[in-house]
Each structure stands twice: as C-alpha cells, then as structure tokens.
Amino acid sequence: MTARELAALAARAADDAQARDVVVLDVGDVLAITECFVVASAGNVRLVRTVMDRVEAAVRAGTGRSPRSVEGLGESQWVLADYGDVVVHVFLDATREYYDIERLYLDVPVVEWRARAGH
C-alpha cells in the first residue's frame, strides 16, 4: 500500500467517525521524515479520541499496521499518530485553528481521498 493509499484509508476512517475538514497533504517533497499528513478536526476531546481510535482500527484492519507512536492522547487537543510514511493529526477545533498547520504547507498537493462513485 502506498503512502497516499494509507492516508486515504485513514482519512475515510476519520470522516466516518464524524471528523470535520479532513484533508490529506502530500508533504513528501518538503519533509524528509514522511510522505503524507492527514489532518482532521473534532468538536470535543471525546470525539478527538474516537476519531483516532477509528483511524487506528481501520489502518490495522486494512494493512495490519499499528502506529510507531501516538502522542497527545492525555489532553486530546492534538493527537498525532505516526505511521512512518503517513502522520495523522486529529485536532480539537480550536487547537487546529490556533496552530493552522495547513498554512505551513500551502504549496504542497492536496490528495483526493474520497472514494469515487462505483469504486
């Protein structure tokens, strides 16, 4: 599975778990440490945890992979799961607005992650 495919799988899982504003960024040309970021938001800390749980379960079911590390679960305002070639960020709405991570990567390609009709 390519990094883009893994990122799309994670993005769909986040979306299915009611995350908002799910975006996949291809950061491979500007970051040496990973290929894609998945960025998503949730309205409360419980939903942040739920979204990340659903992402981890979907990735494990689809690929057999678990994250190398997960950070931020304690406060659940910004939870990050590192899969090596893909890093998943799930933010509390206000925290995402504050850090505005997408602003740092305005020049990178946005990856289409939604399943196409008939697929």
C-alpha positions, 0 to 999 in steps of 0.5 A: 500500500502506498503512502497516499493509499494509507492516508486515504484509508485513514482519512475515510476512517476519520470522516466516518467517525464524524471528523470535520475538514479532513484533508490529506497533504502530500508533504513528501517533497518538503519533509524528509521524515514522511510522505503524507499528513492527514489532518482532521478536526473534532468538536470535543476531546471525546470525539478527538479520541474516537476519531483516532481510535477509528483511524487506528482500527481501520489502518490495522484492519486494512494493512495490519499496521499499528502506529510507531507512536501516538502522542497527545492522547492525555489532553486530546487537543492534538493527537498525532499518530505516526505511521512512518510514511503517513502522520495523522493529526486529529485536532480539537477545533480550536487547537487546529485553528490556533496552530493552522498547520495547513498554512505551513504547507500551502504549496504542497498537493492536496490528495483526493481521498474520497472514494469515487462513485462505483469504486 
